[in-house]
Amino acid sequence: MADESTSSKSQQELADELRRQYNELAELAGSLAHEIKNPLSVIHMNTDLLCEELEETPFPGQRRAIAKVDMIRQQCNRLENLLRDFLRFARMRDLEMTVGSLNDQIQRVLSLYRAQADKTDVRLQTYLDSNLPNIKLHSDSLQAALLNLVKNAMEAMPDGGELLVRTYSTPGGVALEMIDTGCGMDEVTAMRMFEPFYSTKHGGSGLGLPTARKIVEAHGGRIAVQSEVGRGTKFVLEFPTPIRLAV
């Protein structure tokens, strides 16, 4: 028994040490990102001013000069978006949870996309369990994760389609399914889509889905994906129900 206790303690100490190192690394990375963000903002601002000055007075090679400055602006935008996504990813630690409805969260997110869905001929179908138990959640971060998933689904259906969203109870909690009829993904992409910085989108940061997964896991949940090229993609999010709230 003593050996088992010592072994268990050593494993716990190792886990604590790894957690401490991760927190330190995340804090360092976040600080570095902030240090990069400040001078990048200055570069971006002065590039805008330079572009305005170049446009004021015609001169030989003006169009080429403006095009080069515009390219710098585009790259500044890309880097700023990357830093924003990275900071969100690095900061995802313990969240202050409150009791709330998963149905309410997804309804708020879908309401933001209804106009776009109508414009792009995407039909939003919802089957939300009216008796769904509440869960512990952090509203802002959970909505950010759901927004990312809905955004991906919409982008996968540029010529129209259907996004089906349903919630239901599970033996240990609640689940949310999001099924689109979009272009789908191959097996390699589906396996790697939650890896940081992996992206198949031009200019994408590759941090949207990894951040969504971190948010779900911070809620004590898990996320899974099934996809087939040409047929669509299905995400399943599962969250635990607190014992005192279980029905």
Secondary structure, 3 states (H helix, E strand, C coil): CHHHHHHHHHHHHHHHHHHHHHHHHHHHHHHHHHHHHHHHHHHHHHHHHHHHHHHHCCCCCHHHHHHHHHHHHHHHHHHHHHHHHHHHHHCCCCCCCEEECHHHHHHHHHHHHHHHHHHCCEEEEEECCCCCCCEEECHHHHHHHHHHHHHHHHHCCCCCEEEEEEEEEECCEEEEEEEECCCCCCHHHHHHCCCCCCCCCCCCCCCHHHHHHHHHHHCCCEEEEEEECCCEEEEEEEEECCHHHCC
